[in-house]
């Protein structure tokens, strides 16, 4: 039986998509050893130029190391770069998002193939196991109706569409029965769940919480305008992870307007302060160096940014993407300036995170996901990483920690 290795780039949605493909293998054997594989499926990311480069570099390296191994391109990059990589014969085959459930049939192909499919498909696969994971990612929706000026994702993932509630709950029930206790709800625009089905993410969360075995629920990136009163009513529930990731993207109203964003600082700041007052750790996405980010605009943005009670950040330097409005804008920002601004905000958040961890260092509930040699790694309810030393085998176990050593690079504890 031929062996298949999956190389996954990018977000949690891609991680879920890889699990779908693994679960669909019938005539092939999954392997976690790249060197032993006959076929490598590259589940690609295309959100930035850097992501594209990482995928291409990986494919080129595979071609040099294992010239007889078939390489199949899947994921978002199949829609943006698949045609060129296929034309250059860098890959044996290309499969779009709608084709991943057909992976078993496609891997049987003896001739090169280009099956890009469509962007309206919604998965029906129920994933019963997450290979090599302690936490389960649950994709609840696909695509995005927002049209941020810098973003290529709607053109490679399609418009927003929700998975059926029945499929989501069935999947969680099966995973919980298999021992999973923490679930991460993911998608392209998670907070838009249910809009076309006359429901909402808050209603879905309530139903998930009733499934036997569900201990903690995390939520992927939300938009500020998606956190409504119905959602806020859930913030005190014990099964809610005390961490929310809310995409600001910037802290200047002028930049938010240029980026075609729907949020504004005057609404964002009170929301973040309200959530922080309820004991939540708060993360965000933030883009620096976007066209139009003049020195004057940046000074105002940085002053606003310091006021937000943030604890985590995914900061990006603007990456020009073809076929987006931002790519046609003037007033480009030099790379070295963007890097400096990136360093400024990440340093601010590092300091805020350290302060938060010092103030929230007791009653930590940690799911230990990995480890060896008596040192185990996991995340607490605030999504802060912790290293635990123990003579017991604690992998995949939940532990409660009331005494931690808070250091700059993370928390440490001995059990």
C-alpha positions in Angstrom: 0.0 0.0 0.0 1.4 3.4 -1.0 2.2 5.8 1.8 1.0 9.5 1.8 2.5 12.3 3.8 0.7 15.6 4.3 2.6 18.9 4.7 0.3 21.6 6.1 1.0 25.3 5.8 -0.9 28.2 7.3 -4.0 28.4 9.5 -6.1 26.2 11.7 -8.6 25.8 8.8 -5.9 24.2 6.7 -5.1 21.9 9.7 -8.7 20.8 9.7 -8.7 20.3 5.9 -5.7 18.0 6.3 -7.6 15.9 8.8 -10.4 15.6 6.3 -8.1 14.3 3.6 -6.4 11.9 6.1 -9.8 10.5 7.1 -10.7 10.0 3.4 -7.7 7.7 2.7 -9.0 4.2 1.9 -6.5 2.7 -0.4 -3.4 4.5 0.9 -1.5 4.5 4.2 -0.9 7.7 6.1 2.6 8.4 7.2 4.2 11.1 9.4 7.6 10.4 7.8 8.2 12.5 4.7 11.2 10.3 3.7 9.0 7.1 3.7 6.2 8.5 1.5 5.3 7.7 -2.1 3.1 10.8 -2.4 3.3 14.1 -0.6 0.1 16.3 -0.5 1.1 20.0 0.1 -1.9 21.7 1.8 -0.8 25.3 1.0 -1.3 28.8 2.3 -1.3 31.9 0.1 -2.2 34.7 2.5 1.1 36.5 2.0 4.0 36.5 -0.5 6.0 34.8 2.2 3.5 32.0 2.4 3.7 31.5 -1.3 7.5 31.5 -1.2 7.5 28.9 1.7 5.3 26.6 -0.3 7.3 26.9 -3.5 10.6 26.4 -1.6 9.3 23.3 0.0 8.1 21.9 -3.3 11.5 22.6 -4.9 13.3 21.0 -2.0 11.1 17.9 -2.3 11.9 17.7 -6.0 15.6 17.7 -5.3 15.5 15.2 -2.3 12.9 12.8 -3.5 12.6 13.1 -7.3 10.5 10.0 -7.6 7.9 11.1 -5.1 4.6 12.5 -6.5 3.8 16.0 -5.2 0.1 17.1 -5.1 -0.8 20.7 -4.4 -3.9 21.4 -2.3 -5.2 24.3 -0.2 -5.5 28.0 -1.0 -2.3 28.1 -3.1 -3.9 25.7 -5.5 -6.3 28.5 -6.5 -3.7 31.3 -6.7 -0.5 29.5 -7.8 -1.7 26.1 -8.9 -1.8 26.9 -12.6 1.8 28.2 -12.7 3.2 25.3 -10.6 1.4 22.8 -12.7 2.6 24.4 -15.9 6.2 24.4 -14.7 5.7 20.7 -13.8 6.7 21.3 -10.2 3.7 19.2 -9.1 2.1 16.1 -10.4 -1.4 17.3 -9.6 -3.4 20.2 -8.3 -6.7 19.8 -6.3 -8.9 22.7 -5.2 -10.8 23.0 -1.9 -13.9 21.3 -3.3 -11.9 18.3 -4.3 -10.3 17.3 -1.0 -13.0 14.9 -0.1 -12.1 13.0 -3.4 -8.5 12.7 -2.4 -8.5 8.9 -2.4 -9.7 8.8 -6.0 -7.3 11.6 -7.1 -4.3 9.8 -5.6 -5.0 6.9 -7.9 -4.4 9.0 -11.0 -1.6 7.8 -13.2 -1.6 10.9 -15.4 -1.0 14.4 -14.2 -4.2 16.2 -13.2 -5.5 19.7 -12.6 -8.8 19.5 -10.6 -9.5 23.0 -9.3 -13.2 22.5 -8.7 -15.3 25.4 -7.4 -15.6 27.8 -4.4 -19.1 27.1 -3.3 -18.5 23.6 -1.9 -19.1 22.9 1.8 -17.6 19.8 3.5 -19.7 16.9 4.6 -17.0 14.7 6.1 -17.3 14.0 9.8 -13.8 13.8 11.3 -13.6 11.2 14.1 -9.9 11.5 15.0 -7.2 14.2 14.9 -3.9 12.5 14.1 -1.2 13.6 16.4 -3.3 16.2 18.2 -4.7 16.7 21.8 -7.1 19.4 20.8 -9.6 19.1 18.0 -10.1 21.8 15.3 -13.7 22.0 14.1 -14.4 24.0 10.9 -17.8 25.6 11.3 -17.8 27.7 8.2 -16.0 28.5 5.0 -15.3 31.7 3.0 -15.8 35.4 3.7 -18.2 38.1 2.6 -15.9 40.9 3.8 -13.8 42.6 1.1 -10.8 44.1 2.9 -8.7 45.8 0.4 -5.5 43.9 1.1 -7.0 40.4 1.3 -6.8 37.6 -1.3 -8.7 35.0 0.8 -12.3 35.5 -0.6 -10.9 34.8 -4.1 -9.4 31.5 -3.0 -12.0 30.4 -0.3 -15.2 31.9 -1.8 -18.1 33.7 -0.1 -19.2 32.9 3.5 -21.2 29.7 3.9 -21.9 27.7 7.1 -21.6 24.0 7.8 -24.7 22.3 9.0 -25.3 22.4 12.8 -26.0 18.6 12.6 -22.6 17.9 11.0 -20.7 20.0 13.5 -22.4 18.5 16.6 -22.1 15.0 15.2 -18.4 15.6 14.7 -17.9 17.0 18.2 -19.8 14.1 19.8 -17.6 11.5 18.1 -14.4 13.3 19.0 -15.5 13.8 22.6 -16.3 10.1 22.8 -12.7 9.5 21.5 -11.3 11.5 24.4 -11.0 15.0 23.1 -12.0 17.7 25.6 -10.9 20.9 24.0 -12.4 22.1 20.7 -11.2 25.0 18.6 -13.9 26.4 16.3 -12.3 27.6 13.1 -13.1 28.9 9.6 -12.3 31.8 7.3 -14.7 34.2 9.1 -15.9 32.3 12.2 -18.2 35.0 13.5 -20.3 35.0 10.4 -21.5 31.4 11.2 -25.2 30.9 10.7 -26.1 34.2 9.1 -27.7 32.4 6.1 -29.3 29.8 8.3 -31.1 32.1 10.8 -28.8 31.1 13.6 -25.5 32.4 15.1 -22.2 31.4 16.6 -23.6 32.1 20.1 -26.5 29.6 19.6 -24.0 27.0 18.2 -21.7 27.5 21.2 -24.6 26.8 23.6 -25.4 23.5 21.9 -21.8 22.4 21.7 -21.4 23.0 25.5 -24.1 20.5 26.1 -22.2 17.6 24.4 -20.9 15.2 27.0 -17.1 15.4 27.3 -16.7 19.0 26.1 -14.5 20.7 28.6 -13.2 23.8 26.8 -14.1 25.7 23.7 -11.9 28.1 21.9 -12.9 30.3 19.0 -10.9 31.4 16.0 -10.6 35.0 14.9 -13.7 37.1 15.4 -14.5 40.6 14.0 -15.3 43.3 16.5 -18.7 43.9 15.0 -19.6 40.2 15.5 -19.4 40.3 19.3 -23.0 41.1 20.1 -25.0 41.0 23.3 -26.0 37.3 22.6 -22.3 36.4 22.5 -21.4 38.4 25.5 -23.9 36.5 27.6 -21.7 33.4 27.2 -18.5 35.1 28.6 -19.0 33.8 32.1 -19.6 30.2 31.1 -17.0 27.8 32.6 -16.4 26.0 29.2 -15.4 29.2 27.4 -11.7 29.6 27.1 -10.7 32.9 28.7 -9.0 34.1 25.5 -10.6 35.8 22.5 -8.8 36.7 19.2 -10.5 39.7 17.7 -9.1 41.1 14.4 -8.5 44.8 14.6 -6.0 45.0 11.7 -5.2 48.6 12.6 -5.7 51.3 15.3 -6.1 54.3 13.0 -9.6 55.1 11.6 -7.9 56.5 8.5 -6.1 53.2 7.8 -9.3 51.2 8.6 -11.1 53.2 6.0 -8.3 52.6 3.4 -8.3 48.9 4.2 -12.1 48.8 3.7 -12.6 47.5 7.2 -15.9 47.6 9.1 -14.5 48.4 12.5 -13.5 51.8 14.0 -11.3 52.6 17.0 -14.2 54.5 18.8 -16.1 51.2 19.0 -13.2 48.8 19.3 -11.5 50.3 22.4 -14.6 50.2 24.7 -15.3 46.6 23.5 -11.8 45.4 24.4 -12.0 47.2 27.8 -15.3 45.5 28.5 -13.9 42.1 27.7 -10.7 42.6 29.6 -12.8 43.6 32.7 -14.3 40.2 32.5 -10.9 38.6 32.9 -10.2 37.7 29.3 -6.9 37.6 27.5 -7.2 39.4 24.2 -5.4 38.8 21.0 -5.6 40.5 17.6 -4.3 40.6 14.0 -2.5 43.8 13.0 -1.0 44.9 9.6 1.8 47.4 9.5 3.2 49.1 6.4 0.0 49.1 4.3 -0.1 51.8 1.6 -1.2 55.1 3.2 0.4 54.5 6.6 2.2 57.8 6.8 4.4 58.8 9.7 1.6 61.0 11.0 -1.0 58.2 10.7 1.4 55.8 12.4 2.0 58.0 15.4 -1.7 58.3 16.0 -2.2 54.6 15.5 0.6 53.7 17.9 -0.9 56.1 20.6 -4.3 54.4 20.2 -2.7 50.9 20.1 -1.0 51.4 23.5 -4.5 52.0 25.1 -5.8 48.6 24.1 -5.7 45.9 26.8 -4.1 43.3 24.5 -2.1 40.2 25.5 -1.4 38.4 22.2 -0.8 39.5 18.6 -0.4 38.2 15.1 1.4 41.1 13.5 2.1 41.2 9.8 4.1 43.5 7.5 1.9 44.3 4.5 2.4 41.9 1.7 1.2 43.0 -1.8 -1.2 40.5 -3.3 -2.1 40.6 -7.0 -5.7 41.3 -7.9 -6.5 43.2 -4.6 -7.4 46.9 -4.4 -4.4 47.6 -2.1 -2.0 46.3 -4.8 -3.0 49.3 -6.9 -2.6 51.9 -4.2 0.2 54.5 -4.1 2.2 55.7 -1.1 4.0 52.3 -0.6 5.8 52.0 2.8 9.5 51.0 2.7 10.2 47.5 4.1 12.6 48.7 6.8 10.0 51.2 8.1 7.4 48.4 8.2 9.8 46.1 10.1 10.5 48.9 12.7 6.8 49.4 13.2 6.3 45.6 13.5 9.0 45.5 16.2 7.3 48.3 18.1 3.9 46.7 18.4 5.2 43.2 19.2 7.4 44.6 21.9 4.4 46.4 23.4 2.4 43.2 23.5 5.2 41.2 24.9 5.3 43.6 27.9 1.5 43.5 28.3 1.5 39.7 28.1 4.1 39.4 30.8 2.1 41.8 33.0 -1.0 39.7 32.4 0.7 36.4 33.2 2.0 37.8 36.5 -1.5 38.9 37.4 -3.1 35.6 36.3 -0.8 32.9 37.7 -3.1 30.7 39.8 -5.9 28.3 38.9 -4.4 27.6 35.5 -6.2 24.8 33.6 -3.7 23.3 31.1 -4.1 20.6 28.5 -0.6 19.1 28.0 -0.2 18.4 24.3 3.4 17.3 23.8 6.6 16.5 25.7 9.4 14.2 26.4 12.1 13.7 29.0 9.8 14.8 31.8 9.1 18.2 30.2 5.6 18.8 28.9 4.0 21.7 26.9 0.5 23.0 26.8 -1.7 26.1 26.9 -3.8 27.4 29.8 -7.3 28.9 29.5 -5.7 32.3 28.6 -3.8 30.8 25.6 -0.5 31.2 27.3 2.0 28.5 26.8 3.3 26.7 29.9 6.2 24.2 30.4 5.5 21.6 33.1 8.2 19.3 34.6 6.9 16.0 36.0 8.1 12.4 36.6 4.7 11.2 35.4 3.7 10.8 31.8 1.3 13.7 31.4 0.8 13.9 27.6 -2.8 14.5 26.6 -3.7 15.1 30.3 -5.4 18.0 31.9 -3.7 19.5 34.9 -4.5 22.3 37.3 -1.6 24.5 38.3 -1.6 27.0 41.2 2.0 27.9 41.3 4.0 28.9 38.2 7.3 30.7 37.6 6.5 33.5 35.3 9.4 34.3 32.9 9.8 36.5 29.9 9.7 33.6 27.4 6.8 31.8 29.2 5.4 30.1 32.3 7.0 27.1 34.0 5.8 24.8 36.7 6.7 21.6 38.5 4.2 18.9 39.3 
